Amino acid sequence: MLGLGSAALLSQLPFPGYAGIASAHSKHEVGFQVYTIREMLVKDFPGTLKMMANLGYQGVEMCSPKGYITSGFEPLVKIKPEDMRKIITEAGLSCKSSHFTFGELKDNLSERIEFAAKLGLTQMICSSFWLPKEATMSDWLKSCDELNEIGLKTKQAGIQLGFHNHHMEFEKIDGELIYDSLLKKFDPELVKMQFQVAVISIGYKASSYFLKYPGRFISAHLADWSTDEAKQVAVGKGVVDWREFYNAAEIGGVKNFYVEMDMDKFKDSVQYIHNM
């Protein structure tokens, strides 16, 4: 188990170049994930994007409107991806990545790749498998095989596939952590990982995984956690060591960083990162 206590040990291990890396956050855009502000986004797509850019965000990670119809994204389905790309650019933001459901990737992959290309994406992220709680490890690994096949096809189209975790991947089946099993099963070239930093709330550190699995990650969702208040707080106001995080992210291979929290935490989070 890679919990809170493992980082001290891992940070002492002789990973090449780790000690000499200054905090690398300044060379990366600060982005945000749209899911938590989806109600605002669908009511005023251009205005919400401009508002986030004015806060200091430089990139946005979308959710596939067609895949997320039942989560409130239906009003955006009518916007053509090339028009969506123009609106995002005019807001002063880049968009390299979007979430897609496992179902739409399996059922409509060619159309989804076409959508991604027109939007200008370089990364397509599967937002977990959403298997039932009673799923066996074999069920999880079978889904990994399917995602590897999907990743081969996105790679052929020039797009990197990724996998986004939630807390459920950090549960155990017969004593084995699901997330570790996924990392063993995914093809390292075909499926990169998008790490959800919010799992710090249950004792798992992003930096520990970045160091243990060099080059396996493509992006991260940023959040912070207060152990005293037992709730999420803005980046820089909780227990995450952000300098350690960004340093380790270089080794992990992380290219994109997206804050994903409630609206009231976006401003303080982006200011903290820019001021690091």
Contacts in CASP RR format, 6 or more apart in sequence:
PFRMAT RR
TARGET T0000
AUTHOR 0000-0000-0000
METHOD contacts of the structure
MODEL  1
MLGLGSAALLSQLPFPGYAGIASAHSKHEVGFQVYTIREMLVKDFPGTLK
MMANLGYQGVEMCSPKGYITSGFEPLVKIKPEDMRKIITEAGLSCKSSHF
TFGELKDNLSERIEFAAKLGLTQMICSSFWLPKEATMSDWLKSCDELNEI
GLKTKQAGIQLGFHNHHMEFEKIDGELIYDSLLKKFDPELVKMQFQVAVI
SIGYKASSYFLKYPGRFISAHLADWSTDEAKQVAVGKGVVDWREFYNAAE
IGGVKNFYVEMDMDKFKDSVQYIHNM
1 177 0 8 1.000
2 204 0 8 1.000
2 205 0 8 1.000
2 208 0 8 1.000
2 209 0 8 1.000
2 212 0 8 1.000
3 203 0 8 1.000
3 204 0 8 1.000
3 205 0 8 1.000
3 208 0 8 1.000
4 200 0 8 1.000
4 203 0 8 1.000
4 204 0 8 1.000
4 205 0 8 1.000
6 205 0 8 1.000
6 208 0 8 1.000
7 205 0 8 1.000
7 207 0 8 1.000
7 208 0 8 1.000
7 241 0 8 1.000
7 244 0 8 1.000
10 207 0 8 1.000
10 208 0 8 1.000
10 211 0 8 1.000
10 212 0 8 1.000
11 18 0 8 1.000
11 207 0 8 1.000
11 211 0 8 1.000
11 244 0 8 1.000
13 211 0 8 1.000
15 211 0 8 1.000
15 214 0 8 1.000
15 251 0 8 1.000
18 211 0 8 1.000
18 247 0 8 1.000
18 248 0 8 1.000
18 251 0 8 1.000
21 247 0 8 1.000
21 250 0 8 1.000
23 242 0 8 1.000
23 243 0 8 1.000
23 246 0 8 1.000
23 247 0 8 1.000
23 276 0 8 1.000
24 246 0 8 1.000
24 247 0 8 1.000
24 249 0 8 1.000
24 250 0 8 1.000
25 242 0 8 1.000
25 246 0 8 1.000
25 257 0 8 1.000
25 273 0 8 1.000
25 276 0 8 1.000
26 276 0 8 1.000
28 246 0 8 1.000
28 255 0 8 1.000
28 256 0 8 1.000
28 257 0 8 1.000
29 58 0 8 1.000
29 59 0 8 1.000
29 94 0 8 1.000
29 256 0 8 1.000
29 257 0 8 1.000
30 56 0 8 1.000
30 57 0 8 1.000
30 58 0 8 1.000
30 59 0 8 1.000
30 257 0 8 1.000
30 259 0 8 1.000
30 270 0 8 1.000
30 273 0 8 1.000
30 274 0 8 1.000
31 57 0 8 1.000
31 58 0 8 1.000
31 59 0 8 1.000
31 60 0 8 1.000
31 61 0 8 1.000
31 256 0 8 1.000
31 257 0 8 1.000
31 258 0 8 1.000
31 259 0 8 1.000
31 270 0 8 1.000
32 52 0 8 1.000
32 57 0 8 1.000
32 59 0 8 1.000
32 60 0 8 1.000
32 61 0 8 1.000
32 258 0 8 1.000
32 259 0 8 1.000
32 260 0 8 1.000
32 266 0 8 1.000
32 270 0 8 1.000
33 60 0 8 1.000
33 61 0 8 1.000
33 63 0 8 1.000
33 99 0 8 1.000
33 221 0 8 1.000
33 258 0 8 1.000
33 259 0 8 1.000
33 260 0 8 1.000
34 41 0 8 1.000
34 60 0 8 1.000
34 61 0 8 1.000
34 62 0 8 1.000
34 63 0 8 1.000
35 63 0 8 1.000
35 68 0 8 1.000
35 71 0 8 1.000
35 99 0 8 1.000
35 260 0 8 1.000
36 260 0 8 1.000
36 261 0 8 1.000
36 262 0 8 1.000
36 263 0 8 1.000
37 48 0 8 1.000
37 52 0 8 1.000
37 263 0 8 1.000
37 266 0 8 1.000
38 63 0 8 1.000
38 68 0 8 1.000
38 71 0 8 1.000
38 72 0 8 1.000
38 73 0 8 1.000
39 72 0 8 1.000
40 48 0 8 1.000
40 263 0 8 1.000
41 48 0 8 1.000
41 49 0 8 1.000
41 76 0 8 1.000
42 72 0 8 1.000
42 73 0 8 1.000
42 74 0 8 1.000
42 75 0 8 1.000
42 76 0 8 1.000
43 75 0 8 1.000
45 76 0 8 1.000
45 79 0 8 1.000
45 84 0 8 1.000
45 87 0 8 1.000
46 87 0 8 1.000
46 90 0 8 1.000
46 91 0 8 1.000
47 91 0 8 1.000
49 60 0 8 1.000
49 87 0 8 1.000
49 88 0 8 1.000
49 91 0 8 1.000
49 92 0 8 1.000
49 93 0 8 1.000
50 91 0 8 1.000
50 92 0 8 1.000
52 60 0 8 1.000
52 91 0 8 1.000
52 93 0 8 1.000
52 266 0 8 1.000
53 91 0 8 1.000
53 92 0 8 1.000
53 93 0 8 1.000
55 266 0 8 1.000
55 267 0 8 1.000
55 270 0 8 1.000
56 270 0 8 1.000
56 271 0 8 1.000
56 274 0 8 1.000
57 93 0 8 1.000
57 259 0 8 1.000
57 266 0 8 1.000
57 270 0 8 1.000
58 92 0 8 1.000
58 93 0 8 1.000
58 94 0 8 1.000
59 93 0 8 1.000
59 94 0 8 1.000
59 95 0 8 1.000
59 96 0 8 1.000
59 258 0 8 1.000
60 88 0 8 1.000
60 93 0 8 1.000
60 94 0 8 1.000
60 95 0 8 1.000
61 95 0 8 1.000
61 96 0 8 1.000
61 97 0 8 1.000
61 98 0 8 1.000
61 99 0 8 1.000
61 125 0 8 1.000
61 219 0 8 1.000
61 256 0 8 1.000
61 258 0 8 1.000
62 84 0 8 1.000
62 95 0 8 1.000
62 97 0 8 1.000
62 98 0 8 1.000
62 99 0 8 1.000
62 119 0 8 1.000
63 71 0 8 1.000
63 73 0 8 1.000
63 98 0 8 1.000
63 99 0 8 1.000
63 127 0 8 1.000
64 73 0 8 1.000
64 98 0 8 1.000
64 99 0 8 1.000
64 100 0 8 1.000
64 101 0 8 1.000
64 104 0 8 1.000
64 112 0 8 1.000
64 115 0 8 1.000
65 73 0 8 1.000
65 74 0 8 1.000
65 76 0 8 1.000
65 77 0 8 1.000
65 79 0 8 1.000
66 77 0 8 1.000
66 104 0 8 1.000
66 108 0 8 1.000
66 112 0 8 1.000
66 115 0 8 1.000
67 73 0 8 1.000
67 100 0 8 1.000
67 101 0 8 1.000
67 103 0 8 1.000
67 104 0 8 1.000
68 99 0 8 1.000
68 101 0 8 1.000
69 77 0 8 1.000
76 84 0 8 1.000
79 87 0 8 1.000
80 118 0 8 1.000
81 115 0 8 1.000
81 116 0 8 1.000
81 118 0 8 1.000
81 119 0 8 1.000
81 120 0 8 1.000
82 118 0 8 1.000
82 119 0 8 1.000
84 119 0 8 1.000
85 95 0 8 1.000
85 118 0 8 1.000
85 119 0 8 1.000
85 120 0 8 1.000
88 94 0 8 1.000
88 95 0 8 1.000
95 119 0 8 1.000
95 120 0 8 1.000
95 121 0 8 1.000
96 120 0 8 1.000
96 121 0 8 1.000
96 122 0 8 1.000
96 123 0 8 1.000
96 255 0 8 1.000
96 256 0 8 1.000
97 121 0 8 1.000
97 122 0 8 1.000
97 123 0 8 1.000
97 124 0 8 1.000
97 125 0 8 1.000
97 219 0 8 1.000
97 256 0 8 1.000
97 258 0 8 1.000
98 116 0 8 1.000
98 119 0 8 1.000
98 121 0 8 1.000
98 123 0 8 1.000
98 124 0 8 1.000
98 125 0 8 1.000
99 125 0 8 1.000
99 126 0 8 1.000
99 127 0 8 1.000
99 164 0 8 1.000
100 112 0 8 1.000
100 124 0 8 1.000
100 125 0 8 1.000
100 126 0 8 1.000
100 127 0 8 1.000
101 126 0 8 1.000
101 127 0 8 1.000
101 130 0 8 1.000
102 126 0 8 1.000
102 127 0 8 1.000
102 128 0 8 1.000
102 129 0 8 1.000
102 130 0 8 1.000
102 143 0 8 1.000
102 147 0 8 1.000
104 112 0 8 1.000
105 112 0 8 1.000
105 124 0 8 1.000
105 126 0 8 1.000
105 147 0 8 1.000
105 150 0 8 1.000
106 146 0 8 1.000
106 150 0 8 1.000
109 150 0 8 1.000
109 153 0 8 1.000
109 154 0 8 1.000
112 124 0 8 1.000
113 124 0 8 1.000
113 153 0 8 1.000
113 154 0 8 1.000
113 157 0 8 1.000
113 159 0 8 1.000
116 124 0 8 1.000
116 154 0 8 1.000
116 157 0 8 1.000
116 159 0 8 1.000
117 157 0 8 1.000
117 159 0 8 1.000
121 159 0 8 1.000
122 158 0 8 1.000
122 159 0 8 1.000
122 160 0 8 1.000
123 159 0 8 1.000
123 160 0 8 1.000
123 161 0 8 1.000
123 162 0 8 1.000
123 192 0 8 1.000
123 218 0 8 1.000
123 219 0 8 1.000
123 255 0 8 1.000
123 256 0 8 1.000
124 154 0 8 1.000
124 159 0 8 1.000
124 160 0 8 1.000
124 161 0 8 1.000
124 162 0 8 1.000
125 161 0 8 1.000
125 162 0 8 1.000
125 163 0 8 1.000
125 164 0 8 1.000
125 194 0 8 1.000
125 218 0 8 1.000
125 219 0 8 1.000
126 147 0 8 1.000
126 150 0 8 1.000
126 161 0 8 1.000
126 162 0 8 1.000
126 163 0 8 1.000
126 164 0 8 1.000
127 164 0 8 1.000
128 163 0 8 1.000
128 164 0 8 1.000
128 165 0 8 1.000
128 166 0 8 1.000
128 168 0 8 1.000
128 169 0 8 1.000
129 140 0 8 1.000
129 143 0 8 1.000
129 147 0 8 1.000
131 139 0 8 1.000
131 140 0 8 1.000
131 143 0 8 1.000
133 168 0 8 1.000
136 173 0 8 1.000
137 173 0 8 1.000
137 174 0 8 1.000
137 176 0 8 1.000
137 178 0 8 1.000
137 181 0 8 1.000
140 173 0 8 1.000
140 178 0 8 1.000
140 181 0 8 1.000
140 182 0 8 1.000
141 181 0 8 1.000
141 185 0 8 1.000
144 182 0 8 1.000
144 185 0 8 1.000
144 186 0 8 1.000
144 191 0 8 1.000
145 185 0 8 1.000
147 161 0 8 1.000
147 163 0 8 1.000
147 186 0 8 1.000
147 191 0 8 1.000
148 185 0 8 1.000
148 186 0 8 1.000
148 187 0 8 1.000
148 190 0 8 1.000
148 191 0 8 1.000
150 161 0 8 1.000
151 161 0 8 1.000
151 187 0 8 1.000
151 190 0 8 1.000
151 191 0 8 1.000
152 187 0 8 1.000
152 190 0 8 1.000
154 160 0 8 1.000
154 161 0 8 1.000
155 161 0 8 1.000
155 189 0 8 1.000
155 190 0 8 1.000
160 192 0 8 1.000
160 218 0 8 1.000
161 190 0 8 1.000
161 191 0 8 1.000
161 192 0 8 1.000
162 191 0 8 1.000
162 192 0 8 1.000
162 193 0 8 1.000
162 194 0 8 1.000
162 218 0 8 1.000
163 182 0 8 1.000
163 186 0 8 1.000
163 191 0 8 1.000
163 192 0 8 1.000
163 193 0 8 1.000
163 194 0 8 1.000
164 194 0 8 1.000
164 196 0 8 1.000
164 221 0 8 1.000
165 179 0 8 1.000
165 193 0 8 1.000
165 194 0 8 1.000
165 195 0 8 1.000
165 196 0 8 1.000
165 199 0 8 1.000
166 196 0 8 1.000
167 196 0 8 1.000
167 198 0 8 1.000
167 199 0 8 1.000
167 201 0 8 1.000
167 202 0 8 1.000
168 178 0 8 1.000
169 178 0 8 1.000
169 179 0 8 1.000
169 182 0 8 1.000
170 177 0 8 1.000
170 178 0 8 1.000
170 179 0 8 1.000
170 199 0 8 1.000
170 202 0 8 1.000
170 204 0 8 1.000
171 177 0 8 1.000
171 178 0 8 1.000
172 178 0 8 1.000
179 204 0 8 1.000
183 193 0 8 1.000
183 213 0 8 1.000
183 216 0 8 1.000
186 193 0 8 1.000
188 215 0 8 1.000
188 216 0 8 1.000
192 215 0 8 1.000
192 216 0 8 1.000
192 217 0 8 1.000
192 218 0 8 1.000
192 219 0 8 1.000
193 209 0 8 1.000
193 213 0 8 1.000
193 216 0 8 1.000
193 217 0 8 1.000
193 218 0 8 1.000
194 217 0 8 1.000
194 218 0 8 1.000
194 219 0 8 1.000
194 220 0 8 1.000
194 221 0 8 1.000
195 206 0 8 1.000
195 209 0 8 1.000
195 210 0 8 1.000
195 217 0 8 1.000
195 219 0 8 1.000
195 220 0 8 1.000
195 221 0 8 1.000
195 254 0 8 1.000
196 220 0 8 1.000
196 221 0 8 1.000
196 223 0 8 1.000
196 260 0 8 1.000
197 206 0 8 1.000
197 220 0 8 1.000
197 221 0 8 1.000
197 222 0 8 1.000
197 223 0 8 1.000
197 224 0 8 1.000
197 240 0 8 1.000
197 245 0 8 1.000
198 221 0 8 1.000
198 223 0 8 1.000
198 225 0 8 1.000
198 232 0 8 1.000
198 260 0 8 1.000
199 206 0 8 1.000
200 206 0 8 1.000
200 223 0 8 1.000
200 224 0 8 1.000
200 225 0 8 1.000
200 239 0 8 1.000
200 240 0 8 1.000
201 225 0 8 1.000
201 232 0 8 1.000
205 240 0 8 1.000
206 220 0 8 1.000
206 240 0 8 1.000
206 245 0 8 1.000
206 248 0 8 1.000
206 249 0 8 1.000
207 241 0 8 1.000
207 244 0 8 1.000
207 245 0 8 1.000
207 247 0 8 1.000
207 248 0 8 1.000
207 249 0 8 1.000
208 248 0 8 1.000
209 217 0 8 1.000
210 217 0 8 1.000
210 248 0 8 1.000
210 249 0 8 1.000
210 251 0 8 1.000
210 252 0 8 1.000
210 253 0 8 1.000
210 254 0 8 1.000
211 248 0 8 1.000
211 251 0 8 1.000
211 252 0 8 1.000
213 252 0 8 1.000
214 251 0 8 1.000
214 252 0 8 1.000
214 253 0 8 1.000
215 251 0 8 1.000
215 252 0 8 1.000
215 253 0 8 1.000
216 252 0 8 1.000
216 253 0 8 1.000
217 249 0 8 1.000
217 252 0 8 1.000
217 253 0 8 1.000
217 254 0 8 1.000
218 253 0 8 1.000
218 254 0 8 1.000
218 255 0 8 1.000
218 256 0 8 1.000
219 254 0 8 1.000
219 255 0 8 1.000
219 256 0 8 1.000
219 257 0 8 1.000
219 258 0 8 1.000
220 249 0 8 1.000
220 254 0 8 1.000
220 256 0 8 1.000
220 257 0 8 1.000
220 258 0 8 1.000
221 258 0 8 1.000
221 259 0 8 1.000
221 260 0 8 1.000
222 235 0 8 1.000
222 257 0 8 1.000
222 258 0 8 1.000
222 259 0 8 1.000
222 260 0 8 1.000
222 261 0 8 1.000
222 269 0 8 1.000
222 273 0 8 1.000
223 232 0 8 1.000
223 235 0 8 1.000
223 259 0 8 1.000
223 260 0 8 1.000
223 261 0 8 1.000
224 232 0 8 1.000
224 233 0 8 1.000
224 234 0 8 1.000
224 235 0 8 1.000
224 236 0 8 1.000
224 237 0 8 1.000
224 238 0 8 1.000
224 239 0 8 1.000
224 240 0 8 1.000
224 269 0 8 1.000
225 231 0 8 1.000
225 232 0 8 1.000
225 233 0 8 1.000
225 238 0 8 1.000
225 239 0 8 1.000
225 240 0 8 1.000
226 232 0 8 1.000
226 233 0 8 1.000
226 237 0 8 1.000
226 238 0 8 1.000
226 239 0 8 1.000
227 238 0 8 1.000
227 239 0 8 1.000
232 261 0 8 1.000
232 262 0 8 1.000
232 265 0 8 1.000
233 265 0 8 1.000
234 261 0 8 1.000
234 265 0 8 1.000
234 267 0 8 1.000
234 268 0 8 1.000
234 269 0 8 1.000
234 272 0 8 1.000
235 242 0 8 1.000
235 259 0 8 1.000
235 261 0 8 1.000
235 265 0 8 1.000
235 268 0 8 1.000
235 269 0 8 1.000
235 270 0 8 1.000
235 272 0 8 1.000
235 273 0 8 1.000
236 242 0 8 1.000
236 269 0 8 1.000
236 272 0 8 1.000
237 268 0 8 1.000
237 272 0 8 1.000
242 272 0 8 1.000
242 273 0 8 1.000
242 276 0 8 1.000
243 276 0 8 1.000
246 276 0 8 1.000
249 257 0 8 1.000
257 273 0 8 1.000
259 265 0 8 1.000
259 266 0 8 1.000
259 269 0 8 1.000
259 270 0 8 1.000
259 273 0 8 1.000
261 269 0 8 1.000
END
